């Protein structure tokens, strides 16, 4: 098979020494004259491998594939005779080979056109460690333990950390039943994703899934939003509407932030659940409804019951199966797989220093914050390698906006305000803050933001900051 032309965008080759050490375990790196790593040898203490490593990748249709690395060698390339045949026009016929030497696995490039990359570094021969990421063409392959393979155990849920195993099992068992499910967890832990997974695995999976945020409904419209209304029932009701219960008939109604539901509506909700019928605003009689309810909250509902802010009878009616989703900081093995999931389609990879920074962060905003950080990094990174300097964390950003820039009094309020902004607004805030801090010095601004000066000039023009 002829080799493809070298037209893929090249990741940065200038990876600093600390990043190489983080990704290759304090490796000794020898480069040839073209800057390609000729040989990588780890100088860390050798340990016996108890469980074999596996090579994990995804086929063209997106299905997960794996091959356990045993004694001998594994060939990878586009030719069907390879042990791992990749359907990618940027992959050479015989691209690279994995082989075992002295109890360690190594990768050797076989003269491929577009190169073999390990953790963002182009190599000709390198020792692999657990968690190493290889790239050939547009394909990425992971070297990891078989028992740690990332799986989509439930629809939409990517889980690799053992902390999620009992949660997924409980959700899987609860899904086929009609028992209500109550999801507990901090904001951003994926409660709506879990609710949707329960719906899709249930007999109602082909029916509607209707999410409602109880904390976002105006109090004066809450009853009509939930239970529907007739035409002319109130000012502005020019047509009738089925409400959330009517829209979810035959399916699942997801009531997010159930703790924010007003007390007077809690009575109506309890009646709807007990009797299987709702009475739309302005309707002469109730209407039957067939709805399974899944609810979620980040609040302590027991405490709200004791405080008289939530009905005890409704609490027990809703908590058929209670599932607590752990925060992202309690499932660190999920951080990098989720980050790479959010990178899909962006044709960018995470450098070793960026992965280390992601693992060190505490993630108070959980998965939602991680998605936001990754999306912003994609926006700010000029190359297809995302470095740690492109990661901006709430409460501890690489750039530190002054409170006066956004009209707030304290850094804590600044962090809260950042969570509500769009990517475009955050980019503008970062540029304006750096512009003010460096008195318009373009070189300093570009260096702090990690973007090319040409890109900075375009952005300054758009914001009217280029004098």
C-alpha positions as CSV (number, residue, x, y, z in Angstrom):
1,X,0.0,0.0,0.0
2,X,1.5,3.4,-0.9
3,X,2.2,5.8,1.9
4,X,0.0,8.8,2.3
5,X,1.3,12.4,2.0
6,X,2.4,14.1,5.1
7,X,-0.5,16.5,5.4
8,X,-1.5,16.0,9.0
9,X,-1.0,19.0,11.3
10,X,2.0,18.3,13.4
11,X,1.8,18.6,17.2
12,X,4.4,20.8,18.9
13,X,7.7,19.0,19.1
14,X,9.1,21.4,21.7
15,X,7.8,19.7,24.7
16,X,9.7,20.8,27.8
17,X,11.7,18.5,30.0
18,X,9.3,18.4,32.9
19,X,6.4,17.4,30.5
20,X,8.5,14.6,29.0
21,X,9.3,13.4,32.4
22,X,5.7,13.4,33.5
23,X,4.5,11.5,30.4
24,X,7.5,9.1,30.0
25,X,8.3,8.5,33.7
26,X,11.6,10.4,34.0
27,X,12.8,9.2,30.7
28,X,16.2,9.6,29.0
29,X,15.4,11.0,25.5
30,X,17.7,11.0,22.5
31,X,16.7,13.0,19.5
32,X,18.0,12.8,15.9
33,X,18.8,15.8,13.8
34,X,15.2,16.2,12.7
35,X,13.9,16.5,16.2
36,X,12.3,13.1,16.3
37,X,12.9,11.1,19.4
38,X,15.2,8.3,18.4
39,X,15.1,6.4,21.7
40,X,13.3,6.8,25.0
41,X,14.4,4.7,28.0
42,X,12.9,5.0,31.4
43,X,15.3,5.3,34.4
44,X,12.6,4.7,37.0
45,X,12.9,1.5,39.2
46,X,11.7,-1.6,37.3
47,X,8.8,-3.4,38.7
48,X,7.2,-6.7,37.9
49,X,4.0,-6.4,35.8
50,X,1.3,-8.3,37.6
51,X,-1.5,-7.8,35.1
52,X,-0.9,-7.6,31.4
53,X,-1.3,-4.3,29.6
54,X,-3.8,-4.0,26.8
55,X,-4.0,-1.8,23.7
56,X,-7.3,0.0,23.6
57,X,-8.8,1.9,20.6
58,X,-12.0,2.6,18.7
59,X,-13.0,1.1,15.4
60,X,-14.3,3.3,12.5
61,X,-17.8,2.8,13.7
62,X,-16.9,4.0,17.2
63,X,-17.1,0.6,18.9
64,X,-14.4,0.0,21.5
65,X,-11.7,-2.6,20.6
66,X,-8.9,-4.1,22.7
67,X,-5.9,-6.4,22.4
68,X,-4.1,-7.8,25.4
69,X,-0.3,-7.4,25.1
70,X,1.3,-10.8,25.6
71,X,4.7,-12.2,24.8
72,X,6.0,-11.3,21.4
73,X,5.2,-8.3,19.2
74,X,2.1,-6.5,18.0
75,X,2.1,-4.8,14.5
76,X,-0.1,-1.8,13.9
77,X,-0.9,-0.3,10.5
78,X,-3.4,0.1,7.7
79,X,-2.6,-3.3,6.0
80,X,-5.1,-6.0,7.0
81,X,-2.3,-8.4,7.9
82,X,-1.4,-6.4,11.0
83,X,-2.4,-7.5,14.4
84,X,-4.2,-4.2,14.7
85,X,-5.5,-3.0,11.3
86,X,-6.5,0.7,11.4
87,X,-8.9,2.1,8.8
88,X,-7.3,5.5,8.4
89,X,-5.8,7.0,5.2
90,X,-3.2,8.8,7.3
91,X,-1.9,5.5,8.7
92,X,0.9,3.8,6.8
93,X,0.6,0.1,5.8
94,X,2.9,-1.0,8.5
95,X,3.0,2.0,10.9
96,X,4.6,0.8,14.2
97,X,5.3,-2.3,16.2
98,X,5.0,-2.9,19.9
99,X,7.4,-5.4,21.5
100,X,8.4,-6.5,24.9
101,X,12.0,-6.1,26.2
102,X,13.2,-6.9,29.7
103,X,9.6,-6.9,31.1
104,X,8.7,-3.5,29.5
105,X,6.8,-2.7,26.4
106,X,8.3,-0.5,23.7
107,X,7.0,1.1,20.5
108,X,9.1,1.3,17.4
109,X,8.1,3.4,14.4
110,X,8.4,1.4,11.1
111,X,9.3,4.4,8.9
112,X,5.8,5.7,8.7
113,X,5.0,8.8,6.7
114,X,3.1,10.7,9.4
115,X,5.0,9.5,12.4
116,X,4.3,7.7,15.6
117,X,3.4,9.9,18.6
118,X,3.5,9.1,22.3
119,X,1.8,11.6,24.6
120,X,2.3,14.4,21.9
121,X,5.9,13.5,21.3
122,X,7.0,12.1,17.9
123,X,9.2,9.0,18.5
124,X,11.1,6.4,16.6
125,X,11.7,4.1,19.5
126,X,10.2,4.6,23.0
127,X,9.4,2.7,26.2
128,X,5.8,2.7,27.1
129,X,4.3,3.1,30.5
130,X,0.8,2.5,31.8
131,X,-1.6,5.2,30.5
132,X,0.5,6.1,27.5
133,X,-1.4,7.4,24.5
134,X,-0.2,6.6,21.0
135,X,-1.3,8.3,17.8
136,X,-1.0,7.1,14.3
137,X,-2.6,9.3,11.7
138,X,-5.9,10.4,13.2
139,X,-6.2,7.3,15.4
140,X,-5.4,7.3,19.1
141,X,-4.6,4.1,21.1
142,X,-4.3,3.8,24.8
143,X,-2.0,1.4,26.7
144,X,-3.6,0.5,30.0
145,X,-4.6,-2.3,32.3
146,X,-7.5,-4.5,31.0
147,X,-9.5,-3.9,34.3
148,X,-9.3,-0.2,33.9
149,X,-10.7,0.0,30.4
150,X,-13.0,2.9,29.9
151,X,-16.5,1.7,29.2
152,X,-19.9,3.2,28.4
153,X,-21.7,1.1,31.0
154,X,-24.9,3.1,30.6
155,X,-26.0,5.3,27.7
156,X,-24.1,8.6,27.7
157,X,-22.1,7.7,30.9
158,X,-18.3,7.2,30.5
159,X,-17.0,5.5,33.6
160,X,-13.6,4.2,34.4
161,X,-13.1,4.9,38.0
162,X,-14.1,2.1,40.4
163,X,-16.0,4.7,42.5
164,X,-18.7,4.7,39.9
165,X,-19.2,0.9,39.6
166,X,-21.8,0.5,42.4
167,X,-23.6,3.6,41.1
168,X,-23.9,2.3,37.6
169,X,-25.0,-1.1,38.9
170,X,-27.8,0.5,41.0
171,X,-29.0,2.6,38.1
172,X,-29.0,-0.4,35.8
173,X,-31.1,-2.4,38.3
174,X,-33.5,0.5,38.8
175,X,-34.0,1.3,35.2
176,X,-36.5,-1.6,34.1
177,X,-38.8,-0.9,37.1
178,X,-41.5,1.7,37.6
179,X,-40.0,2.8,41.0
180,X,-39.2,6.5,41.3
181,X,-35.5,7.3,41.3
182,X,-33.9,10.1,43.3
183,X,-30.4,11.3,42.2
184,X,-28.3,13.1,44.7
185,X,-25.0,14.9,44.1
186,X,-23.2,18.2,43.7
187,X,-24.0,20.5,40.7
188,X,-22.4,19.3,37.6
189,X,-21.9,15.6,38.5
190,X,-24.1,14.4,35.6
191,X,-27.5,13.9,37.2
192,X,-29.4,14.6,34.1
193,X,-27.2,12.3,32.1
194,X,-27.8,9.5,34.7
195,X,-31.6,10.2,34.5
196,X,-31.6,10.0,30.7
197,X,-29.7,6.7,31.0
198,X,-32.3,5.3,33.3
199,X,-35.0,6.3,30.9
200,X,-33.3,4.8,27.8
201,X,-32.7,1.5,29.6
202,X,-36.3,1.3,30.8
203,X,-39.4,0.0,28.9
204,X,-40.3,3.7,28.4
205,X,-37.0,4.2,26.4
206,X,-38.8,4.9,23.1
207,X,-41.1,7.4,24.8
208,X,-40.4,11.1,25.6
209,X,-37.8,12.2,28.2
210,X,-38.8,15.6,29.5
211,X,-36.4,17.5,31.8
212,X,-37.7,20.3,34.0
213,X,-35.5,22.5,36.3
214,X,-37.8,23.3,39.2
215,X,-35.5,26.1,40.3
216,X,-35.7,27.9,37.0
217,X,-39.6,28.1,36.7
218,X,-41.2,31.4,37.7
219,X,-43.3,30.7,40.7
220,X,-46.4,32.3,39.2
221,X,-46.1,30.0,36.1
222,X,-44.9,26.8,37.9
223,X,-48.3,25.1,38.1
224,X,-49.0,25.7,34.4
225,X,-45.5,24.6,33.4
226,X,-45.8,21.3,35.3
227,X,-49.5,20.4,34.8
228,X,-50.5,22.3,31.7
229,X,-53.3,24.9,31.2
230,X,-56.4,25.6,29.1
231,X,-56.7,28.4,26.6
232,X,-57.7,31.6,28.4
233,X,-56.9,30.2,31.8
234,X,-54.9,33.3,32.6
235,X,-53.6,36.4,30.9
236,X,-51.3,35.4,28.0
237,X,-52.7,31.8,27.7
238,X,-53.7,32.2,24.1
239,X,-53.5,28.5,23.5
240,X,-53.7,25.4,25.7
241,X,-50.6,23.6,26.7
242,X,-50.0,20.0,28.0
243,X,-47.4,21.0,30.6
244,X,-44.5,18.8,31.5
245,X,-46.6,15.9,32.7
246,X,-48.6,15.9,29.5
247,X,-45.5,16.1,27.3
248,X,-43.9,13.2,29.2
249,X,-47.0,10.9,29.0
250,X,-45.8,7.4,28.2
251,X,-42.2,8.4,29.1
252,X,-40.1,9.8,31.9
253,X,-40.3,13.2,33.6
254,X,-37.0,14.4,35.1
255,X,-37.5,17.0,37.9
256,X,-34.2,18.6,38.5
257,X,-33.6,20.6,41.7
258,X,-36.8,19.2,43.2
259,X,-35.9,20.9,46.5
260,X,-36.7,24.3,44.9
261,X,-40.3,23.3,44.2
262,X,-42.7,25.7,46.1
263,X,-44.6,24.1,49.0
264,X,-48.0,24.7,47.5
265,X,-47.1,22.8,44.4
266,X,-45.6,19.9,46.4
267,X,-49.1,19.0,47.4
268,X,-50.3,19.0,43.8
269,X,-47.3,16.9,42.7
270,X,-47.9,14.4,45.4
271,X,-51.5,14.0,44.3
272,X,-50.4,13.5,40.7
273,X,-48.0,10.8,41.7
274,X,-50.4,9.0,44.0
275,X,-53.5,9.1,41.7
276,X,-51.9,9.1,38.3
277,X,-53.7,12.2,37.1
278,X,-53.2,15.9,36.8
279,X,-55.6,18.9,36.5
280,X,-54.4,21.5,34.1
281,X,-55.0,25.2,35.1
282,X,-58.5,26.1,33.9
283,X,-59.5,22.6,33.1
284,X,-62.9,21.4,34.5
285,X,-61.6,17.9,35.5
286,X,-58.4,15.9,36.0
287,X,-56.7,14.0,33.2
288,X,-55.0,10.6,33.5
289,X,-51.3,10.6,33.0
290,X,-48.7,7.8,32.6
291,X,-45.4,9.2,33.7
292,X,-42.4,7.8,35.5
293,X,-40.7,10.4,37.7
294,X,-36.9,10.7,38.2
295,X,-35.9,13.6,40.4
296,X,-32.5,15.2,41.4
297,X,-31.2,17.6,43.9
298,X,-27.9,18.9,45.3
299,X,-29.6,19.9,48.6
300,X,-30.1,17.9,51.8
301,X,-33.8,17.2,51.5
302,X,-33.9,15.6,55.0
303,X,-32.8,18.9,56.4
304,X,-35.4,20.7,54.4
305,X,-38.0,18.4,55.7
306,X,-37.0,19.1,59.3
307,X,-37.1,22.8,58.5
308,X,-40.6,22.5,57.1
309,X,-39.5,23.5,53.6
310,X,-40.2,20.2,52.0
311,X,-43.1,17.8,52.5
312,X,-42.1,14.6,54.3
313,X,-44.8,12.5,52.5
314,X,-43.5,13.8,49.1
315,X,-40.0,13.0,50.1
316,X,-40.7,9.4,50.8
317,X,-42.9,9.1,47.7
318,X,-40.0,10.3,45.5
319,X,-37.1,8.4,47.1
320,X,-37.9,4.9,45.8
321,X,-34.3,4.3,44.8
322,X,-31.8,6.8,46.0
323,X,-28.5,7.1,44.0
324,X,-25.7,9.4,45.0
325,X,-23.3,10.5,42.2
326,X,-19.8,11.1,43.5
327,X,-18.1,14.4,42.7
328,X,-15.4,14.3,40.0
329,X,-12.6,14.8,42.6
330,X,-13.6,11.4,44.1
331,X,-13.2,9.6,40.7
332,X,-9.9,10.8,39.4
333,X,-9.5,8.0,36.9
334,X,-12.4,9.6,34.9
335,X,-10.8,13.0,34.5
336,X,-8.6,12.4,31.5
337,X,-11.0,10.1,29.6
338,X,-13.7,12.7,30.0
339,X,-11.4,15.5,28.9
340,X,-10.5,13.5,25.8
341,X,-14.2,12.8,25.2
342,X,-14.8,16.6,25.2
343,X,-11.9,17.0,22.7
344,X,-13.6,14.7,20.1
345,X,-13.8,16.5,16.8
346,X,-11.4,19.2,17.8
347,X,-8.3,17.4,16.4
348,X,-6.3,18.5,19.4
349,X,-4.4,16.5,22.1
350,X,-3.4,17.2,25.7
351,X,0.2,17.6,26.4
352,X,1.6,15.9,29.5
353,X,1.7,19.1,31.5
354,X,-1.9,19.8,30.7
355,X,-2.9,16.3,31.8
356,X,-1.0,16.8,35.0
357,X,-2.8,20.1,35.6
358,X,-6.2,18.5,35.0
359,X,-5.5,15.8,37.5
360,X,-4.3,18.2,40.2
361,X,-7.4,20.5,40.0
362,X,-10.1,19.9,42.6
363,X,-13.0,20.4,40.2
364,X,-15.6,22.2,42.4
365,X,-17.8,22.5,39.3
366,X,-17.4,18.8,38.5
367,X,-17.9,17.4,35.0
368,X,-19.6,20.6,33.8
369,X,-16.5,22.6,34.8
370,X,-14.2,20.1,33.1
371,X,-16.1,20.4,29.8
372,X,-16.0,24.2,30.1
373,X,-12.2,24.2,30.8
374,X,-11.5,21.9,27.8
375,X,-13.7,23.8,25.4
376,X,-12.0,27.1,26.4
377,X,-8.6,25.5,26.0
378,X,-9.5,24.4,22.5
379,X,-10.5,28.0,21.7
380,X,-7.3,29.5,23.1
381,X,-4.8,26.9,21.8
382,X,-3.2,27.9,18.5
383,X,-1.6,24.5,17.8
384,X,-3.1,21.1,18.0
385,X,-1.4,20.4,21.3
386,X,-3.1,21.9,24.4
387,X,-0.6,22.9,27.0
388,X,-1.2,23.7,30.7
389,X,-1.0,27.4,30.0
390,X,-4.2,27.1,28.0
391,X,-6.2,25.7,30.9
392,X,-8.1,28.3,32.9
393,X,-9.7,27.1,36.2
394,X,-12.4,28.8,38.2
395,X,-10.8,30.1,41.4
396,X,-7.3,29.4,40.2
397,X,-7.0,30.6,36.6
398,X,-3.7,30.9,34.7
399,X,-4.7,34.5,34.1
400,X,-6.2,36.4,37.1
401,X,-8.9,38.8,36.2
402,X,-9.3,41.7,38.5
403,X,-12.7,42.1,40.2
404,X,-13.1,45.6,38.9
405,X,-13.0,44.2,35.3
406,X,-16.4,42.6,35.8
407,X,-17.8,44.8,38.5
408,X,-17.5,42.4,41.5
409,X,-16.1,42.9,44.9
410,X,-14.2,39.7,45.8
411,X,-12.3,36.9,44.0
412,X,-14.9,34.4,45.3
413,X,-17.7,36.4,43.6
414,X,-15.5,36.5,40.5
415,X,-15.2,32.7,40.4
416,X,-19.0,32.4,40.7
417,X,-19.5,34.8,37.9
418,X,-17.1,33.0,35.6
419,X,-19.3,29.9,35.8
420,X,-22.2,31.7,34.2
421,X,-20.3,33.1,31.2
422,X,-20.1,31.7,27.7
423,X,-16.8,30.8,26.0
424,X,-16.9,33.9,24.0
425,X,-17.4,36.1,27.1
426,X,-14.6,34.3,28.9
427,X,-12.2,34.8,26.0
428,X,-13.1,38.5,25.9
429,X,-12.6,38.8,29.7
430,X,-9.2,37.0,29.5
431,X,-8.0,39.4,26.7
432,X,-9.3,42.6,28.4
433,X,-7.9,41.6,31.7
434,X,-4.4,40.8,30.2
435,X,-4.6,43.9,28.1
436,X,-5.1,46.0,31.2
437,X,-2.6,44.2,33.3
438,X,0.2,44.5,30.7
439,X,-0.8,48.1,29.6
440,X,-1.4,46.9,26.0
441,X,2.0,45.2,25.6
442,X,1.0,42.7,22.8
443,X,3.9,40.4,23.3
444,X,3.2,40.0,27.0
445,X,-0.5,39.5,26.4
446,X,0.1,36.8,23.8
447,X,2.6,35.1,26.0
448,X,0.2,35.0,29.0
449,X,-2.7,33.8,26.9
450,X,-0.7,31.3,25.0
451,X,-1.8,32.5,21.5
452,X,0.1,33.7,18.5
453,X,0.5,37.5,18.1
454,X,-1.3,37.4,14.7
455,X,-4.3,35.8,16.4
456,X,-4.1,38.3,19.2
457,X,-4.2,41.2,16.8
458,X,-7.3,39.9,15.2
459,X,-9.0,39.5,18.5
460,X,-7.9,43.0,19.7
461,X,-9.4,44.5,16.4
462,X,-12.7,42.7,17.1
463,X,-12.8,44.1,20.7
464,X,-11.6,47.6,19.6
465,X,-8.5,47.4,21.8
466,X,-5.9,47.7,19.0
467,X,-4.5,51.3,19.0
